[in-house]
Structure formats: structure tokens, C-alpha cells
Amino acid sequence: MMNAVEKPSMTDSNVETLAPNAPEFARAPRHIPFNRPYMTGRELHYISQAHAGGHLAGDGPFTDRCHAWLEASTSAPKALLTHSCTAALEMAGLLLDIKPGDEVILPSFTFVSTANAFVLRGAVPVFVDVREDTLNIDETLVEQAITPRTKAIVPVHYAGVGCEMDALMTIAGRFGLKVVEDAAQAVMARYNGKLLGSIGHLGAYSFHETKNVICGEGGALIVNDPAYALNAEIVREKGTDRSQFFRGEVDKYTWRLPGSSFLPSELTAAFLWAQLEAATTLTSRRLERWARYHDLLEGLEQRGLLRRPIVPEYCEHNAHMYYVLLAPGIDRQLVLARLKASGVNAVFHYVPLHSSPCGQRVGRTYGELRVTEDASSRLIRLPLWIGLDDSMQDYVVSSLEDALTKG
Ligand SMILES: *Cc1c(COP(=O)(O)O)cnc(C)c1O
């Protein structure tokens, strides 16, 4: 699974962006990093306000603003900032009261946090295959994977393209299961007009540096089912009713539930506020870059060298990622090495969780994960960030063409 050239970059968060003077780039005419975090220019302004205000711990005025923004955009009864999407998913595991031996259905083609959140509670992750078009969980397989121990379904909106949420919510309703959307990549993206993250009982966002809207490390839990609203606040505040105490709803604060510290500081929230204010503009700027790749790569798709992403018409994606699936038989490792030699930092993505050492030990698969294994072996992600200009994009595409067609 591992070798020198193709190190598994299992996460958006550990993409190795080679330094401009790395040996791979020594003779490269240009260097195009995989990601470059976008700053709106307002971040330091808000951080200095937080600094001047003297409220540095979590749940101050900037956190309030972020909460209000998230609640207004998702229409959720409660949105809570966390220090990561991983933390938001772990809160979901606690809120759903997942117990040892419970089962949770999820794709294998995802980041480790999707599974860890439930494995930490003793659950068995049951991996099902993904759809060929969107690489999202195949909703037609979910029902058959349900057993009397199943507690939840955790769809992951890969690349910010929505899973088949209507079908998944219907199945969950019939079997009394909860749905937790791993919407880490899907901030600002929609399914049938609804924001992703706002459809399941709970939704989890990421504001990690590698995502679209960022604050370094950060996330949010979107509580769509009001039944979890109060407990979500408690679990996030070390299991105490501190939040209710400060609102004057209880006269002393005390330990109510098993919980942890899941909240970010005000400095992080201040940074995030600058990004949330600009979220619509920065999403459209990403979409514009994405669409340009899509046009430029049409020719290579017509020549049968690769397949471009497929976005169903009822999904409004957020241009989180531009990936291509290389045609079967093409040596991905060679293509990535050639791109690196041209100075283009393209990367592959998930090593399927069911094939990882931990996944094999604690998880189970439902059926064969043929699409997962096939797609994960052929996928490469291209540099996509705000500031990537036309000439850089042209260069990425021509380097990819050379990498695919050189003898
Ligand atoms: C990035 C990501 C996460 C983890 O987000 P953090 O904020 O880094 O914890 C979880 N799931 C998916 C699908 C992701 O892409």
C-alpha cells in the first residue's frame, strides 16, 4: 500500500505540499502548490478586536456571531462551533449515545474521523460501497446493511457534492435510525435547495485550513433535530450546563452528562467570522476555477484518458475539490511523479478505511466495495485554490496531458 512515491495522503489535512526547493521541483519550470489557504484580509482586524475585548476563551461575542450566521443559513435550531469537524463528529457519537457493539453505516471512501467518532464509543463501522457517479455512499445498499444493532447512518458529501439525502432520510425514518452528515467538505453546498449539513439529525462542518471556509483548525456541529439541542451544549462544555447557567436558565452549574471540551477559543472564532462574512464570494470564486478546469479537461475525457467529476443537477456543489478519475490501466503513480517533475502538486486521496489496519480490526464491510477500491486507485486531485490564475490552470492541464500521453 505504501511506497516512496505514493505516500497515502488519507486526509485533506495532511496533504504534503512540497516546498518550492524540494528535489522533485529542482528542474521544474514552475511550482503550483496543491492548496493555498485564502485570507479575506479581515481576519487580523477581528482577532485584534477579540484581543482588545479581553474575552479569549470560547463562547464570546465572535462565537455568538458565528453561531447566529450558521443558524440563519442552515435554519437549524442550534449550531455550535467546535475545534474541528472531528470534534463535531465525536459530539455526535456522544449525543446518539452510541454503545459498544452498536453499528454505524458509512462509506469506506472517507477520512478516518468519520469512523473514529463512533469507534471511540465502541461501535462497529459497517462500510458500504459508493456510487460510481458521485463517489458518495450508495443509498441502494444501505437498507441491506442494516441489522438490529444499527444505530446511525453517516453519509459523507465527497467534494461537496450531496449524497442522496431524500432516500437516506426515508430509510432512516423507516428503521428508526439517526443520520449524521459528515459535511466537512460541504459548507455552502446544497442538495435540492437545502444546505448540506442541515438535513440529517446532526451535521458536521470543517473549517480546517484545507477546506473552503477556514480558521486553521475548526468545525461546527449543526443540530437539526431539536431533541439534541440542550444536550449538545452540555456535551460541548465538559458535560456541564454552563451555557444554560450563563443564560440564567439554571441557578448553578453542574455535571450533567459525559462530555468533553469541544469549543474553540474566541481568537479562532474571530478569524472564522472574517471568513463566514465572505463565504458566498469565496465559494463563487472557487466555483469559477472549478468550472474552468471542467471546460479545459473535457478534451481529455473525450479522448478516454480520464473521467471528470459528475454533479447531479439537483446538487449545487461548492467547488471544494477538482478531481479526475484516470482511465483504467493508466499508472497513477507515474502520472503523479510526472506532474511533480513539472512542478504540479497533484495528490491522490483516501486509502479506503476497510483496507487500513484499524479498519480491518474494528470494522466490517457490507458486500464487496468494488467501486470504492476502483475509484480510490484511479483518483487524483488537482490544485484548486483562490488565486490560482488562468495561466497556472492552463499549465496544470497541459502538464496533465503530457503526463498522460508521453510514452
Ligand atoms: C477534513 C475532513 C474531516 C476532518 O475535519 P477536521 O476539521 O480536520 O477535523 C472529516 N471528514 C471529512 C470527510 C473531511 O474531509
The ligand as an SDF file (V2000), in Angstrom:
LIG
                    3D

 15 15  0  0  0  0  0  0  0  0999 V2000
  -11.4720   17.2290    6.5970 C   0  0  0  0  0  0  0  0  0  0  0  0
  -12.4570   16.1450    6.9020 C   0  0  0  0  0  0  0  0  0  0  0  0
  -12.7570   15.7580    8.2160 C   0  0  0  0  0  0  0  0  0  0  0  0
  -11.9890   16.2800    9.3990 C   0  0  0  0  0  0  0  0  0  0  0  0
  -12.0980   17.6370    9.5760 O   0  0  0  0  0  0  0  0  0  0  0  0
  -11.2260   18.3400   10.7510 P   0  0  0  0  0  0  0  0  0  0  0  0
  -11.8690   19.6840   10.8800 O   0  0  0  0  0  0  0  0  0  0  0  0
   -9.8200   18.3980   10.2480 O   0  0  0  0  0  0  0  0  0  0  0  0
  -11.3810   17.5300   11.9740 O   0  0  0  0  0  0  0  0  0  0  0  0
  -13.7250   14.8030    8.4250 C   0  0  0  0  0  0  0  0  0  0  0  0
  -14.3730   14.2310    7.3950 N   0  0  0  0  0  0  0  0  0  0  0  0
  -14.1040   14.5570    6.1120 C   0  0  0  0  0  0  0  0  0  0  0  0
  -14.8700   13.8990    5.0170 C   0  0  0  0  0  0  0  0  0  0  0  0
  -13.1380   15.5240    5.8260 C   0  0  0  0  0  0  0  0  0  0  0  0
  -12.8600   15.8250    4.5420 O   0  0  0  0  0  0  0  0  0  0  0  0
  1  2  1  0
  2  3  1  0
  2 14  2  0
  3  4  1  0
  3 10  2  0
  4  5  1  0
  5  6  1  0
  6  7  2  0
  6  8  1  0
  6  9  1  0
 10 11  1  0
 11 12  2  0
 12 13  1  0
 12 14  1  0
 14 15  1  0
M  END
$$$$
